Amino acid sequence: MDWLTASEALALLGTQPQTLYANVSRGRIQSRPDPADSRRSLYRGYDVRRLAQRASGRRKQETVASEAMRWGEPVLATAISTVRDGRLLYRGRDTCELAETATLEQVAELLWQSPIALSETETAGQGLTAAFIGLATRAADAPAAPRSTAALVRDANQIIVVLAQALAGENVSDLLHVRLAGHWKRPDAADAIRRALVLLADHELNSSTFAARVTVSTGASLWSGTLAGLATLRGPRHGLASREVGALAQDVGHGRDAEAALRDWLGEGRYLPGMGHQLYPDGDARCHALLESFDLPPEFVAYLAAARSISGEEPNIDFALAAMTARFDLPSDAGITLFALGRAVGWLAHMIEQVTSGEQIRPRARYVGM
């Protein structure tokens, strides 16, 4: 494996140092400490040349389809949500504006284009494990997804009930954000929880939503699709990302030199969590909308200043969720709980759209073997 100095990497990329650090933080370029000088880093030559080639537009035609599956061109038509000019829109409505006053229930009605009606049902316990069990139990025996929109919406309501009782307690008389605040015994966090649920409800064709759409495109039930979405969400680069941000902010934010600590972190070949987003070059609008509802804890102020200095990027929604968890002393799994309950609304909207389209999702592979 060949390694390049910063000046060599910058010469190939034709960019500023901050862009190089940003590519390292996003995991696009692997780095390691320079054995000759521990204060400097070396950068993997293959990664640098790959990005340089992409930037110059010299991609081979056969890679276009595979690149479209990784932050590339849109691959599915949807009327549910999109990111346009740095803003997230739910059926044409600005999500940050919705977050000012809307509830998750109101967003569900907007995305599903149908009233929501939650009622009690039997619960298998509390927590994320209970949510998996509740979904899996019903998915195992569920018939194929119904074709009528009314039947699909009935299933969607039942699924939200099961998730809500597992993740937010059994008091169905309250709105979901109030139930969560009460379940966590943090009534002062109710408004921030409401905002988070609204902002997390959908994000066009993200990994978990794509998994859910692929599942129901085969004819499988909405229960199976939601289970697929939840399984995909439970990864460190998706629903669990805020936990890593929180741990790192606590680790470096209380020290004397957060920037030096973060440079050491990156020098070990790691990425910088909670910063930057491909769809928001000027900063994640969802993050700013959530941060408006509370004051940043001191360690997150220090982390953010150091991360901005190193990467030149703005914080994303994972940073905001981690800061919110710390600010209101929420449970350590609050981030993925909010993600799961909020994003399930979006999964269900996409699955309803996918089923009614009658199309099966079946991409082709670009073979690179012998």
N, C-alpha and C positions, 0 to 999 in steps of 0.2 A: 504494500500500500504506500503510495507516494503522498507526501505532506508538503504544503506550501506555506511560506511566510505570509503575513498580512499584506505586505506590499505586492507580493507575487499574485496573491488571490485578487487583490483590488485591481491590478493591471489586467487580469483576464476578465473580470466582471465589468470593469469600467464604471464602478459605482463609488459612493462615499463609504467611509468606515462604518457609519451607522447602519447602512444597508447590509453590510457583511455581518454585523452583529445580529441584525434582525433575522437573517437567514439561519444563523446558528441557533438563535432562540426558538425559531419555529421548527427546528429539527431538519432543515434542508441541507445544512452543511455540518458535518461532524468536525469537532475540534478537539485538541488535546494540548496540554502544556508543552512548551518547547524545552527539551531536555537540556539545552545549552543556556536557557534563561527562563526560569520559572515564572517570571513576570510577563512573559509573552506567550502567545498561543500559535499553534500550527493548524492548518486547515486541510481537510482531505481533498486531494487534487481531483479525484473523480467527481465529487460533489460540485466543486467549483466549476469544472469544465462543463458539466451537465447543465448547470444554471446559465453559464455564459452562452452555451449553444442555444438554449431555449430563448434567452433574451434577444439573441441576434436573429431569431426567426428561422433557424436552419433545422427545423424538425422534419423528419421523414413523414410521408403521407400516412403510412400505416400506423403511426403512433397517435394520430389525432383522436381516434375513438377512445383509446385507453386514457389519454389525457383528459378527455371530457368527463371521465368518471372521477377525476381528482381535481376539484376546483376548476373544471373546464366549462365548456358551453353547456347550456341547459339540455337535459336528455328526456324530460317528460313535460307535457303540457299540464298546467294546473291553474285553477282560478282561485286558489285558497290564499297563498301569500307569496311575496317576493321581496327582495331587497333592491331598491331603486334609489339612485343618487344618495347612497349612504343612509337611507331610512328603510325600516322594516314595515311593510304594509300587510294588513290582514284584509283581504277582499277590498283593497283600495283605501282602507282606513289606516292612518298613521298610528303604529302601535304605541309609540311614546305618548301620544296624545290620549289614546285610550287608557293608558296606565294611570293617568291623572285621577280618573274617577271610576273606571269600569271594574267589574268583578270577573272572575274566571267563568262564572255561569253565563254572564252576558257575552263574553267572548265565544263560549261554546255555541250559543245561539247564533252568533254572527257567522262562525266558521261552518257550522253544520247546516245553517239556513233552516233551522227548525227549533221549536221550544225545547228546553231541557226540563226534565221531571225526575228528580232524585227521590228515591224511597228506600226504606230500610230493607236489608237482606241479611242472611246469616253471614257471620264473619269467621275467618279461620285464625284470627289473632291479629297482632299489631306488628308493624314494621315492614321493611322491604321484603324480607323472606315471606311474610304472610301474603304480601301482594303477589309474589311469584306463585305461591301455592294456590291462592284463590284463582288466578288466571289459568294456571296449568290444569287445575281440577276441571274447570269448565271447558277449556280448550280440548281436553282429551275426548269429551263426548259430544262436542258441539257439531251440528250438521254443517254442511257447506253454507257459505255466506248467502243470506237471502238476496233476492234481486231488487225488491221494492225498497224505495228510499225510506218509507215509513218503518218497515221492519228493521232496516239497518240502524235507523236512529233509536229504535227501542233497544237494540243490542248495545248501542253506544252508551245510552243512559245506564243500563245495567252494569256495564264495565266501569264507568266512572264511580258508581256506587261501591263496587267491590274495592276499587283502588282507594277511594276516600275513606272507607271504614278501616282499611288496613293501615293507611298512612296518616290519617287525620282524626281518628277516633270515631265514635258511633253517634254523636249528636247531630242527627240529620236535619234538625230544625235550623241550624245556623248556616250561613254562607261558608264556603270552603276555607277562605282565608281566616275567618273567625274561629272555625273549628280547629285549624292548625295552630293558631295562636293559643287557644285554650288547651289543646293537647300538649303543647310544649310549655304551658304555664308562663307564657310571655305575652300578655295582652297588649303591652306597649309596642310589640312588633307587628301587630295586625295589619297596619297600613303598608308597611314595607313588604310583608308577605303577600298582600293583595297585588301590589305592583309587580313583584317577582313572578307570581303565577301568570299574570297577564302578559308580561314580557317574554315568558318562556313557552307560551302556549303553542307557538309554531315558528318554524324558521326554514321555510321552503323545503328543499330536498336534502336535508341533513341525513347523516348515516342511519339513525334509528328510524326516521320516517321512511327512508328508502327501504329498509328491511321490512317494515310493516306493509308497505305497498307491494313489495315483491311477494310476501307471504299470501296476502289475500288475492293477488292476481292469479294464483293457482286455483282459486275457488275455496281456499281455507277460510275459516270463520274469522270474524273480527276479534274474537277471544285469542285465537292463535296469532293474529297479526299484532295485537297489543303485547302479547307475551314476547314475540320476536323483537318488538321495539324496546321493551323493557330490558331484555337481555343485551341488546346492542348498546343501550344507554349506560349500562353498568360497566363502562370501561374508563380507564384513567385519562383518555383523550376525548372523552365526551362527558357523561354525567358526573363522573368522579373528579373532573379536572379541578373544581373549586377546592377540593380537599387538599390537593397538592399545593395550590396557591396559599391556602391558609397555613399549612405547615411551614412553607418556606418563608412567608412573611413573619411568622412567629420566630423563626430561627435567626433570620438576618436583621429583622426590623428593630430588635432590641439591642443590637450591638452598636459599637461606636462608628463603624464604617460599613454601612450596608452595601455600598457600591463595590468595595473590595471583596466582600463576601460573595456577592453575586457574580463577580468576575471569576472567582475561584470555582463557583458552581458551574459556570459555562465552560471553564477550562477543563472540566472533567467529562466533557462531551455531552452534557445535558442541555435541555432547552429551557427557555425562560417562560414559566407558566403564567397565565393571566394577562398576557400582553399581546396586542396585535390581533387582527382578524382579516382574512383574505377578502371578505365581502365589505369591509369598512376601512378603507385606506385612511380616512380622516378620523377614525375612532369609532368604537362600537356604540351606537346611539342607545342601545338597550342598557349598557353599563351606566351611562350618564343619567338616564332616566331613573334608574334604581338608586344610584348614589345620592340623588337629590333628596331622598327621604330620610337620610340619617348622616351623622358626622362620622368621618373615618377614624377608626382607632389609630393611635400614634404609630404603632408598628407598621400599619398599612400605608400611612403617610410616608414613612421612611422607605419602605419597599418600593412604593410607586415612584418616588423621586429618583431612586437608584436605577430602577428598571427603565425609566424614561431616558435617563442619561446614557445608559449603555446601549439600548436598542433603538431609541428614537421613535418608539411606538407608544400608542395609547392603550389604556387598560380595556379588557373585554368583559363580557358578562360573567365569566368565571371569577375574575377578580372581585367584581361587585358582590357576587354570592358569598365568597369567602369573607369579605369585609363585613357583610351583613350578619353572617353567622357569628363572627367575633363580637361585633357591636352589641348584639342582643343576647349573647351567650346562649345561642341555640345549640341543639345536639350536633354532634360531629357529622351526622348523616343528613343534616338539614338541606345541604346543597342538592344532593341527588333526590331527596324526597320532594323538594319543590320542583325540580326538573321533571320527575316522573309524573307527578299529579298534573302539573301544567301542560307538559308536552303530550300527555295522553289525549288531551282535547284535540290537539293538532293531528296526532296519529289517526284518530278516528275520523276526522274530516277528510284526510287524505285517503283513508281506506274506503270510505263511502264513495268518494270520487273515483277511486280505482275500480271498485266493484261495478259501479254503474257504467263505467266505460266499456266493460266487457273485454278488455285487453289483458294479455298475459305478458309480464315483463321477462324477457329472456335475452340479455345482451350476448354478443359474441366475444370470444377470447382472441387475443393476439398471441399466437404460438411462437415461443422463443426457444423451444427445445431442439433436439437433434432431429 
